Amino acid sequence: MSAVIYTILKEYFVEIHNHPVKARIMSPISDENVFVFQTSLYYKSKSHLDANQPASTFTSFANAERHLLQYLEEFQNTLDLGGEIAQGSNF
């Protein structure tokens, strides 16, 4: 499998229930029309066994940013309602 090199376009730093979360929007250098986001922590809902990982590929920076901010809000809401942070998902 070949390596993919990304350009980091924007980074966010937030704190959710005393957990520092770093998030970034990136684009592969080989395709400037693809955008992905990544977070340093993922939330785990009590009703799911696996971490709720965000959709990862978007066709515009604005869509990636909108989905990332929505994901961070859902993360906060999940922890407010008693959800947990998934283990081993740091970058």
PyMOL commands that place a pseudoatom at each C-alpha (Angstrom):
pseudoatom trace, name=CA, resn=MET, resi=1, chain=A, elem=C, hetatm=0, pos=[0.000, 0.000, 0.000]
pseudoatom trace, name=CA, resn=SER, resi=2, chain=A, elem=C, hetatm=0, pos=[1.393, 3.407, -0.954]
pseudoatom trace, name=CA, resn=ALA, resi=3, chain=A, elem=C, hetatm=0, pos=[1.649, 6.276, 1.489]
pseudoatom trace, name=CA, resn=VAL, resi=4, chain=A, elem=C, hetatm=0, pos=[-0.603, 9.315, 1.124]
pseudoatom trace, name=CA, resn=ILE, resi=5, chain=A, elem=C, hetatm=0, pos=[0.864, 12.684, 2.050]
pseudoatom trace, name=CA, resn=TYR, resi=6, chain=A, elem=C, hetatm=0, pos=[-1.597, 15.321, 3.280]
pseudoatom trace, name=CA, resn=THR, resi=7, chain=A, elem=C, hetatm=0, pos=[-1.462, 19.084, 3.531]
pseudoatom trace, name=CA, resn=ILE, resi=8, chain=A, elem=C, hetatm=0, pos=[-2.996, 20.327, 6.775]
pseudoatom trace, name=CA, resn=LEU, resi=9, chain=A, elem=C, hetatm=0, pos=[-5.241, 23.230, 5.870]
pseudoatom trace, name=CA, resn=LYS, resi=10, chain=A, elem=C, hetatm=0, pos=[-6.686, 24.151, 9.262]
pseudoatom trace, name=CA, resn=GLU, resi=11, chain=A, elem=C, hetatm=0, pos=[-6.375, 22.943, 12.851]
pseudoatom trace, name=CA, resn=TYR, resi=12, chain=A, elem=C, hetatm=0, pos=[-8.797, 23.354, 15.734]
pseudoatom trace, name=CA, resn=PHE, resi=13, chain=A, elem=C, hetatm=0, pos=[-8.203, 22.846, 19.441]
pseudoatom trace, name=CA, resn=VAL, resi=14, chain=A, elem=C, hetatm=0, pos=[-11.217, 22.383, 21.725]
pseudoatom trace, name=CA, resn=GLU, resi=15, chain=A, elem=C, hetatm=0, pos=[-11.828, 21.016, 25.185]
pseudoatom trace, name=CA, resn=ILE, resi=16, chain=A, elem=C, hetatm=0, pos=[-14.810, 18.719, 25.686]
pseudoatom trace, name=CA, resn=HIS, resi=17, chain=A, elem=C, hetatm=0, pos=[-15.507, 17.692, 29.284]
pseudoatom trace, name=CA, resn=ASN, resi=18, chain=A, elem=C, hetatm=0, pos=[-11.879, 18.362, 30.254]
pseudoatom trace, name=CA, resn=HIS, resi=19, chain=A, elem=C, hetatm=0, pos=[-10.592, 16.293, 27.315]
pseudoatom trace, name=CA, resn=PRO, resi=20, chain=A, elem=C, hetatm=0, pos=[-8.403, 18.232, 24.890]
pseudoatom trace, name=CA, resn=VAL, resi=21, chain=A, elem=C, hetatm=0, pos=[-9.431, 17.418, 21.327]
pseudoatom trace, name=CA, resn=LYS, resi=22, chain=A, elem=C, hetatm=0, pos=[-7.360, 18.376, 18.314]
pseudoatom trace, name=CA, resn=ALA, resi=23, chain=A, elem=C, hetatm=0, pos=[-9.070, 18.361, 14.933]
pseudoatom trace, name=CA, resn=ARG, resi=24, chain=A, elem=C, hetatm=0, pos=[-7.699, 19.080, 11.491]
pseudoatom trace, name=CA, resn=ILE, resi=25, chain=A, elem=C, hetatm=0, pos=[-8.894, 19.443, 7.927]
pseudoatom trace, name=CA, resn=MET, resi=26, chain=A, elem=C, hetatm=0, pos=[-6.484, 18.036, 5.378]
pseudoatom trace, name=CA, resn=SER, resi=27, chain=A, elem=C, hetatm=0, pos=[-6.173, 17.474, 1.649]
pseudoatom trace, name=CA, resn=PRO, resi=28, chain=A, elem=C, hetatm=0, pos=[-3.949, 14.913, -0.082]
pseudoatom trace, name=CA, resn=ILE, resi=29, chain=A, elem=C, hetatm=0, pos=[-1.225, 16.645, -2.061]
pseudoatom trace, name=CA, resn=SER, resi=30, chain=A, elem=C, hetatm=0, pos=[-2.042, 14.406, -5.038]
pseudoatom trace, name=CA, resn=ASP, resi=31, chain=A, elem=C, hetatm=0, pos=[-5.699, 15.590, -5.220]
pseudoatom trace, name=CA, resn=GLU, resi=32, chain=A, elem=C, hetatm=0, pos=[-6.579, 19.143, -4.232]
pseudoatom trace, name=CA, resn=ASN, resi=33, chain=A, elem=C, hetatm=0, pos=[-10.318, 18.461, -4.686]
pseudoatom trace, name=CA, resn=VAL, resi=34, chain=A, elem=C, hetatm=0, pos=[-10.544, 15.943, -1.826]
pseudoatom trace, name=CA, resn=PHE, resi=35, chain=A, elem=C, hetatm=0, pos=[-10.821, 17.008, 1.818]
pseudoatom trace, name=CA, resn=VAL, resi=36, chain=A, elem=C, hetatm=0, pos=[-10.832, 14.902, 4.967]
pseudoatom trace, name=CA, resn=PHE, resi=37, chain=A, elem=C, hetatm=0, pos=[-11.017, 15.676, 8.642]
pseudoatom trace, name=CA, resn=GLN, resi=38, chain=A, elem=C, hetatm=0, pos=[-9.487, 13.855, 11.563]
pseudoatom trace, name=CA, resn=THR, resi=39, chain=A, elem=C, hetatm=0, pos=[-9.922, 14.224, 15.316]
pseudoatom trace, name=CA, resn=SER, resi=40, chain=A, elem=C, hetatm=0, pos=[-7.554, 13.145, 18.073]
pseudoatom trace, name=CA, resn=LEU, resi=41, chain=A, elem=C, hetatm=0, pos=[-10.394, 11.550, 20.089]
pseudoatom trace, name=CA, resn=TYR, resi=42, chain=A, elem=C, hetatm=0, pos=[-13.631, 9.856, 19.062]
pseudoatom trace, name=CA, resn=TYR, resi=43, chain=A, elem=C, hetatm=0, pos=[-16.756, 9.509, 21.109]
pseudoatom trace, name=CA, resn=LYS, resi=44, chain=A, elem=C, hetatm=0, pos=[-18.363, 6.181, 21.866]
pseudoatom trace, name=CA, resn=SER, resi=45, chain=A, elem=C, hetatm=0, pos=[-22.084, 6.075, 22.457]
pseudoatom trace, name=CA, resn=LYS, resi=46, chain=A, elem=C, hetatm=0, pos=[-23.472, 3.737, 25.094]
pseudoatom trace, name=CA, resn=SER, resi=47, chain=A, elem=C, hetatm=0, pos=[-25.683, 2.163, 22.431]
pseudoatom trace, name=CA, resn=HIS, resi=48, chain=A, elem=C, hetatm=0, pos=[-22.813, 1.316, 20.062]
pseudoatom trace, name=CA, resn=LEU, resi=49, chain=A, elem=C, hetatm=0, pos=[-19.818, -0.955, 20.514]
pseudoatom trace, name=CA, resn=ASP, resi=50, chain=A, elem=C, hetatm=0, pos=[-17.566, 0.860, 18.046]
pseudoatom trace, name=CA, resn=ALA, resi=51, chain=A, elem=C, hetatm=0, pos=[-16.463, 4.483, 18.024]
pseudoatom trace, name=CA, resn=ASN, resi=52, chain=A, elem=C, hetatm=0, pos=[-18.627, 6.777, 15.908]
pseudoatom trace, name=CA, resn=GLN, resi=53, chain=A, elem=C, hetatm=0, pos=[-16.073, 7.819, 13.351]
pseudoatom trace, name=CA, resn=PRO, resi=54, chain=A, elem=C, hetatm=0, pos=[-16.985, 10.749, 11.103]
pseudoatom trace, name=CA, resn=ALA, resi=55, chain=A, elem=C, hetatm=0, pos=[-17.476, 10.503, 7.361]
pseudoatom trace, name=CA, resn=SER, resi=56, chain=A, elem=C, hetatm=0, pos=[-14.051, 11.252, 6.002]
pseudoatom trace, name=CA, resn=THR, resi=57, chain=A, elem=C, hetatm=0, pos=[-14.129, 12.382, 2.365]
pseudoatom trace, name=CA, resn=PHE, resi=58, chain=A, elem=C, hetatm=0, pos=[-15.625, 15.626, 1.067]
pseudoatom trace, name=CA, resn=THR, resi=59, chain=A, elem=C, hetatm=0, pos=[-15.417, 17.531, -2.214]
pseudoatom trace, name=CA, resn=SER, resi=60, chain=A, elem=C, hetatm=0, pos=[-15.032, 21.015, -0.742]
pseudoatom trace, name=CA, resn=PHE, resi=61, chain=A, elem=C, hetatm=0, pos=[-13.289, 22.610, 2.207]
pseudoatom trace, name=CA, resn=ALA, resi=62, chain=A, elem=C, hetatm=0, pos=[-16.565, 24.232, 3.339]
pseudoatom trace, name=CA, resn=ASN, resi=63, chain=A, elem=C, hetatm=0, pos=[-18.337, 20.855, 3.505]
pseudoatom trace, name=CA, resn=ALA, resi=64, chain=A, elem=C, hetatm=0, pos=[-15.454, 19.292, 5.421]
pseudoatom trace, name=CA, resn=GLU, resi=65, chain=A, elem=C, hetatm=0, pos=[-15.432, 22.185, 7.901]
pseudoatom trace, name=CA, resn=ARG, resi=66, chain=A, elem=C, hetatm=0, pos=[-19.218, 22.076, 8.359]
pseudoatom trace, name=CA, resn=HIS, resi=67, chain=A, elem=C, hetatm=0, pos=[-19.181, 18.326, 9.003]
pseudoatom trace, name=CA, resn=LEU, resi=68, chain=A, elem=C, hetatm=0, pos=[-16.234, 18.628, 11.384]
pseudoatom trace, name=CA, resn=LEU, resi=69, chain=A, elem=C, hetatm=0, pos=[-17.952, 21.318, 13.468]
pseudoatom trace, name=CA, resn=GLN, resi=70, chain=A, elem=C, hetatm=0, pos=[-21.163, 19.266, 13.496]
pseudoatom trace, name=CA, resn=TYR, resi=71, chain=A, elem=C, hetatm=0, pos=[-19.156, 16.226, 14.597]
pseudoatom trace, name=CA, resn=LEU, resi=72, chain=A, elem=C, hetatm=0, pos=[-17.577, 18.165, 17.482]
pseudoatom trace, name=CA, resn=GLU, resi=73, chain=A, elem=C, hetatm=0, pos=[-21.038, 19.332, 18.582]
pseudoatom trace, name=CA, resn=GLU, resi=74, chain=A, elem=C, hetatm=0, pos=[-22.309, 15.733, 18.495]
pseudoatom trace, name=CA, resn=PHE, resi=75, chain=A, elem=C, hetatm=0, pos=[-19.236, 14.700, 20.498]
pseudoatom trace, name=CA, resn=GLN, resi=76, chain=A, elem=C, hetatm=0, pos=[-20.140, 17.267, 23.177]
pseudoatom trace, name=CA, resn=ASN, resi=77, chain=A, elem=C, hetatm=0, pos=[-23.801, 16.162, 23.204]
pseudoatom trace, name=CA, resn=THR, resi=78, chain=A, elem=C, hetatm=0, pos=[-22.849, 12.489, 23.501]
pseudoatom trace, name=CA, resn=LEU, resi=79, chain=A, elem=C, hetatm=0, pos=[-20.640, 13.138, 26.516]
pseudoatom trace, name=CA, resn=ASP, resi=80, chain=A, elem=C, hetatm=0, pos=[-23.351, 15.351, 28.035]
pseudoatom trace, name=CA, resn=LEU, resi=81, chain=A, elem=C, hetatm=0, pos=[-25.720, 12.375, 27.841]
pseudoatom trace, name=CA, resn=GLY, resi=82, chain=A, elem=C, hetatm=0, pos=[-23.266, 9.921, 29.417]
pseudoatom trace, name=CA, resn=GLY, resi=83, chain=A, elem=C, hetatm=0, pos=[-21.383, 8.668, 26.360]
pseudoatom trace, name=CA, resn=GLU, resi=84, chain=A, elem=C, hetatm=0, pos=[-17.711, 7.711, 26.502]
pseudoatom trace, name=CA, resn=ILE, resi=85, chain=A, elem=C, hetatm=0, pos=[-14.525, 8.443, 24.638]
pseudoatom trace, name=CA, resn=ALA, resi=86, chain=A, elem=C, hetatm=0, pos=[-13.247, 5.596, 22.510]
pseudoatom trace, name=CA, resn=GLN, resi=87, chain=A, elem=C, hetatm=0, pos=[-9.854, 4.290, 23.613]
pseudoatom trace, name=CA, resn=GLY, resi=88, chain=A, elem=C, hetatm=0, pos=[-6.763, 4.280, 21.420]
pseudoatom trace, name=CA, resn=SER, resi=89, chain=A, elem=C, hetatm=0, pos=[-7.831, 6.810, 18.823]
pseudoatom trace, name=CA, resn=ASN, resi=90, chain=A, elem=C, hetatm=0, pos=[-5.172, 9.526, 19.330]
pseudoatom trace, name=CA, resn=PHE, resi=91, chain=A, elem=C, hetatm=0, pos=[-3.118, 10.839, 16.446]
for i in range(1, 91): cmd.bond("trace and resi %d" % i, "trace and resi %d" % (i + 1))
show_as sticks, trace
zoom trace
